[in-house]
Amino acid sequence: MSKPFRVAVVGMGAMGRLYAEWMQQGKVPGAVFSAAYDPDPACAGRLGKSFSQARFFSESGALFNSKLADAVIIAAPHKFHPELGEQALRAGLHTLVEKPAGIDAASVRRMNAAASERPQLGYGIMFNQRMNPLYRRIRQLVQSGEMGRLRRVTWMITTWWRPDSYYTHSPWRATWAHEGGGVLTSQAPHQLDLLQWICGMPQRVCCHMQFGSHRAVAVEDDVTAYLEFPGGATGIFISCTHDVLGTDRLELLLDGGKIFVENSQRAIVRRLHRPEQEMSASLDACQSAQLVEGGTLSDICTETVWEHTPEWAAQHCEMLTDFIASVQTGSPFAAPGEEGLNEVQLANAMYLSAWQGRTVELPADEAAFSAMLAECARREREKNCTGKE
């Protein structure tokens, strides 16, 4: 029998407890939940009976140096991901970081540097949506060039409805000082990652945000961003947390066709018989009118449908299983930790664009972003103390 792979959880909040439960339930083959760190001294008493096989620590260093774990999952509040991830790596532990990799690109870059100094260690980020076979197939199709160059990408992801109770449940939620933002930081990092994973990184972004527009929060709860990619492709990214009838729809327009994804469960791939540019150059006015006014899809393209109905917990468990396999066998991991920087850089550029009211080149100015984030946190503290802006 292979030796059990001991996994510690850093941060026993909602996600941390779920990871512990999934391992305890045998949903991650070969993984054993062995230890946990949470700064709340009462955590051990509250959860110890449910996880009697695990040892609980109230100091991160004590856990990292305990020799009770082969790997750790960093599931603390976003602000602490880079600091705790770097500590774990320096302690010689394989490290899987929850999304996002951090709040600011500068701190994520430091964590990446610590990982690069220890190539023998596994280092990953929990972008579990990369395990969805629809997105994996679409990425392969787009990057293969089979359907030509990307022209436009549009993603409306507003299925993040959050009621007032969500924001009042934990004092760190939806704060600049602790969570570092709103929908872009907490809900939409998966889609920002998938967007750049499939399409590549944009080279500039112009973003508009509304801050606390429909909830009593200081952070953004409504985002619309315009993206420009190298090679001329453009894009739109829309997200919010106040749409109770939310939409999840991705559209990719390429020279040779179009790809639609609905609710991350159904993909339609329409491949043109001839590239659009060739059609434009060869059809006369009469033929064009016939196509627009009375043509059918089969006249110009073929259609393929892919479907997948994912179980939410399954993708997290698959990602953790894949991470363990990568550590043990050296196989490529679906979400290398270094790639967490891309999503954070994209989010940072969106924030900076909205704050400064201008188009921002990527990568964004890290010092300017950090200064403006600190200013948002300062104003937030003042408002909480005085009740006024």
C-alpha positions in Angstrom: 0.0 0.0 0.0 1.2 3.5 -0.7 1.9 5.8 2.2 -1.0 8.1 3.2 -0.4 11.7 2.0 -0.9 13.9 5.0 -2.6 17.2 4.3 -2.9 20.1 6.7 -5.5 22.9 6.3 -4.5 26.5 7.1 -7.6 28.4 8.0 -10.7 26.5 9.3 -13.3 28.8 8.0 -16.1 27.6 5.6 -13.7 26.4 2.8 -11.1 25.0 5.2 -13.8 22.9 7.0 -15.0 21.6 3.6 -11.5 20.4 2.6 -11.2 18.6 5.9 -14.6 17.0 5.5 -13.9 15.9 2.0 -10.7 14.2 3.0 -12.3 12.6 6.0 -15.1 11.3 3.8 -12.6 9.7 1.4 -13.3 12.0 -1.5 -9.6 12.6 -2.1 -8.0 9.2 -2.6 -4.9 8.7 -0.5 -5.2 12.0 1.4 -5.4 12.2 5.2 -6.4 15.3 7.0 -3.6 15.4 9.6 -3.5 18.9 11.1 -4.9 22.4 11.0 -4.0 26.0 11.8 -6.5 28.7 12.8 -5.7 31.8 14.8 -8.9 31.4 16.8 -7.9 29.5 20.0 -11.4 28.1 20.3 -11.2 26.4 17.0 -9.7 23.2 18.4 -12.5 22.9 20.9 -15.2 23.6 18.4 -14.0 21.3 15.7 -11.7 18.8 17.5 -14.4 16.2 18.1 -15.4 16.2 14.4 -11.8 15.7 13.3 -10.3 13.7 16.1 -7.5 12.4 13.9 -6.1 15.9 13.3 -4.0 18.1 15.6 -5.0 21.8 15.8 -2.6 24.7 16.1 -3.2 28.3 16.9 0.2 29.4 15.5 1.0 28.9 11.9 4.8 28.4 12.5 4.0 25.6 15.0 2.0 23.7 12.3 4.6 24.3 9.6 7.4 22.9 11.8 5.4 20.1 13.3 6.4 17.4 10.8 2.7 16.3 10.8 2.0 17.2 7.2 3.4 16.6 3.7 1.3 19.4 2.2 -0.9 22.3 3.2 -3.9 23.9 1.7 -4.0 27.7 2.3 -7.6 28.5 3.0 -7.2 31.6 5.2 -8.7 35.0 4.2 -7.3 36.3 0.9 -5.0 38.9 2.4 -2.9 36.2 4.1 -2.5 33.8 1.2 0.9 35.0 0.0 2.4 35.3 3.5 1.2 31.9 4.7 2.0 30.3 1.4 5.6 31.6 1.5 5.9 30.4 5.1 4.8 26.9 4.2 7.1 26.7 1.2 10.1 27.9 3.3 9.2 25.2 5.8 9.5 22.6 3.0 5.8 21.8 2.5 4.0 21.2 -0.7 1.6 24.1 -1.0 -1.8 24.5 -2.6 -3.3 28.0 -2.3 -7.0 28.8 -2.5 -8.0 31.4 -5.0 -7.1 34.2 -5.3 -3.4 33.8 -4.9 -3.5 37.1 -3.1 -4.9 40.7 -3.1 -1.9 42.4 -4.8 0.5 41.2 -7.5 3.6 42.3 -5.5 2.9 39.9 -2.6 2.0 37.1 -5.0 5.3 37.7 -6.8 7.2 37.2 -3.6 5.4 33.9 -2.9 6.2 32.7 -6.5 9.8 33.6 -5.8 9.9 31.4 -2.7 8.4 28.6 -4.8 11.0 29.0 -7.6 13.8 28.6 -5.0 12.3 25.2 -4.1 11.5 23.4 -7.3 11.3 20.1 -5.5 8.1 21.2 -3.8 4.6 21.1 -5.3 3.1 24.5 -5.7 -0.4 25.0 -7.0 -3.5 27.2 -6.9 -7.1 26.0 -6.4 -8.5 27.1 -9.8 -10.9 24.1 -9.7 -12.9 25.4 -12.8 -9.9 24.2 -14.8 -11.1 20.7 -14.1 -14.3 21.3 -16.0 -13.9 19.2 -19.3 -15.8 21.9 -21.3 -13.3 24.6 -20.5 -10.4 22.2 -21.0 -11.6 21.2 -24.5 -12.3 24.8 -25.4 -8.9 26.0 -24.3 -7.3 23.2 -26.5 -9.5 24.2 -29.4 -8.7 27.9 -29.2 -5.0 27.5 -28.6 -4.6 24.9 -31.4 -5.5 27.6 -34.0 -8.0 25.2 -35.6 -10.7 27.8 -35.7 -8.3 30.7 -36.5 -7.5 33.7 -34.4 -9.6 35.1 -31.6 -11.6 38.1 -32.5 -13.8 38.8 -29.5 -14.6 37.3 -26.1 -17.6 38.2 -24.0 -18.3 36.8 -20.5 -21.3 37.7 -18.4 -21.0 36.0 -15.0 -23.6 37.4 -12.7 -24.6 34.2 -10.9 -22.9 35.4 -7.7 -26.0 36.7 -5.9 -25.2 37.4 -2.3 -27.8 38.6 0.2 -27.1 41.0 3.1 -26.6 38.0 5.5 -23.6 36.9 3.4 -21.8 40.1 4.1 -22.7 40.3 7.8 -21.7 36.7 8.4 -18.0 37.4 8.8 -16.5 40.9 9.6 -13.7 40.5 7.1 -16.0 40.0 4.1 -16.4 42.8 1.5 -13.8 45.0 3.1 -10.8 46.7 1.5 -8.7 46.1 4.6 -9.2 42.4 5.0 -10.7 40.9 1.8 -9.1 43.4 -0.5 -12.2 43.9 -2.7 -15.6 42.5 -3.6 -16.9 40.5 -6.6 -13.5 40.6 -8.5 -11.6 39.4 -5.4 -14.0 36.8 -3.9 -16.4 35.5 -6.5 -15.0 36.0 -10.0 -11.3 35.0 -9.8 -12.3 31.6 -11.4 -13.6 33.3 -14.5 -10.8 35.8 -14.7 -8.4 32.9 -14.6 -10.3 30.9 -17.2 -10.5 34.0 -19.5 -6.7 34.4 -19.6 -6.1 30.6 -19.5 -8.1 30.2 -22.7 -7.6 33.5 -24.5 -4.2 34.7 -23.1 -3.6 37.9 -21.1 -5.1 41.2 -22.3 -2.6 44.0 -22.9 -4.9 46.8 -21.6 -8.2 47.2 -19.8 -10.7 49.9 -19.2 -13.0 49.1 -16.3 -16.0 50.7 -14.7 -17.2 49.7 -11.2 -20.0 50.5 -8.8 -19.0 50.4 -5.1 -21.7 49.3 -2.7 -24.4 50.1 -5.2 -26.9 47.5 -4.0 -25.4 46.4 -0.7 -24.2 48.2 2.4 -20.5 47.5 1.5 -17.6 49.7 0.6 -16.2 47.4 -2.1 -17.3 46.8 -5.7 -20.4 44.8 -6.3 -20.9 45.6 -10.0 -18.1 45.5 -12.7 -18.0 46.1 -16.5 -14.6 45.8 -18.2 -13.4 46.3 -21.8 -10.4 44.3 -22.7 -7.9 44.5 -25.6 -5.6 41.6 -26.5 -2.4 41.4 -28.5 -3.3 40.7 -32.1 -6.4 42.9 -32.1 -9.0 40.8 -30.2 -11.3 42.6 -27.9 -13.4 41.5 -24.9 -16.1 42.4 -22.4 -16.2 41.0 -18.8 -19.3 41.7 -16.7 -19.9 40.6 -13.1 -22.0 41.5 -10.1 -23.4 40.1 -6.8 -26.9 41.6 -6.9 -28.5 39.7 -9.8 -30.8 37.1 -8.3 -31.6 35.8 -11.8 -27.9 35.7 -12.7 -26.4 34.8 -16.1 -23.3 32.7 -16.8 -22.6 33.0 -20.6 -19.3 32.9 -22.4 -19.0 33.7 -26.1 -15.8 33.3 -28.1 -15.7 34.6 -31.7 -12.9 33.4 -33.9 -12.1 33.7 -37.6 -13.5 30.2 -38.2 -16.6 30.1 -36.0 -18.0 30.8 -32.6 -18.2 29.0 -29.2 -20.9 29.5 -26.7 -20.9 28.2 -23.1 -24.1 28.4 -20.9 -23.9 28.0 -17.1 -20.5 26.2 -17.5 -22.5 23.1 -18.4 -23.3 23.2 -22.1 -21.0 24.3 -24.9 -22.0 24.9 -28.6 -19.2 25.0 -31.1 -20.1 26.3 -34.6 -17.4 25.9 -37.2 -17.7 27.9 -40.4 -17.3 26.0 -43.7 -15.1 28.9 -44.8 -13.4 31.5 -42.7 -15.5 34.7 -42.3 -12.9 36.8 -44.1 -13.1 34.5 -47.1 -16.9 34.7 -47.1 -16.8 38.5 -47.0 -14.4 38.7 -49.9 -16.3 36.2 -52.2 -20.0 36.7 -51.7 -21.7 39.4 -53.8 -24.5 41.6 -52.5 -27.3 39.3 -53.6 -25.7 36.2 -52.0 -25.0 38.2 -48.8 -28.6 39.3 -48.6 -29.9 35.8 -49.1 -27.6 34.6 -46.3 -28.7 37.3 -43.9 -32.4 37.2 -44.7 -33.1 33.5 -45.3 -30.0 31.4 -44.8 -29.8 28.5 -42.2 -26.9 27.6 -40.0 -26.2 24.5 -42.0 -25.5 26.6 -45.0 -22.5 28.2 -43.4 -21.4 26.0 -40.5 -21.5 22.7 -38.6 -22.6 22.6 -35.0 -21.3 20.4 -32.2 -22.7 20.3 -28.6 -20.7 19.3 -25.6 -22.4 18.9 -22.2 -21.2 18.4 -18.7 -23.1 18.7 -15.4 -20.5 19.1 -12.7 -20.9 18.5 -9.0 -19.5 21.5 -7.2 -17.5 19.6 -4.6 -16.2 17.1 -7.2 -14.0 19.7 -9.0 -12.3 20.8 -5.8 -11.6 17.1 -4.9 -10.4 16.4 -8.4 -8.0 19.4 -8.2 -6.6 18.2 -4.9 -6.3 14.7 -6.2 -4.4 16.0 -9.2 -2.1 18.1 -7.0 -1.2 15.0 -4.9 -0.6 13.0 -8.1 1.7 15.8 -9.4 3.7 15.8 -6.2 4.0 12.0 -6.1 4.7 11.3 -9.7 5.9 14.5 -11.2 3.0 14.7 -13.6 2.0 18.3 -14.8 -0.5 20.0 -12.4 -3.6 21.6 -13.9 -3.1 24.9 -12.1 0.6 25.7 -11.3 0.9 28.1 -8.4 2.9 30.6 -10.5 -0.1 31.1 -12.8 -2.1 32.6 -9.9 -0.2 35.8 -10.6 -2.0 36.3 -14.0 -5.5 36.5 -12.5 -4.3 38.9 -9.7 -2.6 41.1 -12.3 -5.8 41.2 -14.3 -7.9 42.1 -11.3 -5.4 44.7 -10.1 -5.5 46.4 -13.5 -9.3 46.5 -13.4 -9.3 48.1 -10.0 -6.7 50.6 -11.0 -8.6 51.5 -14.2 -11.8 52.1 -12.2 -10.1 54.1 -9.5 -8.2 56.3 -11.9 -10.9 56.5 -14.6 -8.6 55.6 -17.5 -7.3 52.7 -19.6 -4.5 50.7 -17.9 -1.8 48.7 -19.5 -0.9 45.3 -18.2 0.9 44.5 -16.0 -0.5 47.4 -13.9 1.7 49.7 -11.8 2.0 47.6 -8.6 3.0 50.5 -6.4 0.1 52.6 -7.6 -2.3 49.8 -7.0 -1.0 49.2 -3.5 -1.2 52.9 -2.6 -4.8 53.2 -3.8 -5.9 50.0 -2.0 -4.3 51.4 1.2 -6.2 54.6 0.7 -9.5 52.7 0.2 -8.8 50.8 3.5 -8.0 54.1 5.3 -11.3 55.6 4.2 -13.1 52.5 5.2 -11.6 52.6 8.7 -12.5 56.3 9.0 -16.1 55.6 8.0 -16.4 52.8 10.4 -15.2 55.0 13.2 -17.2 58.1 12.4 -20.1 56.8 10.5 -19.4 59.3 7.8 -17.2 59.5 4.7 
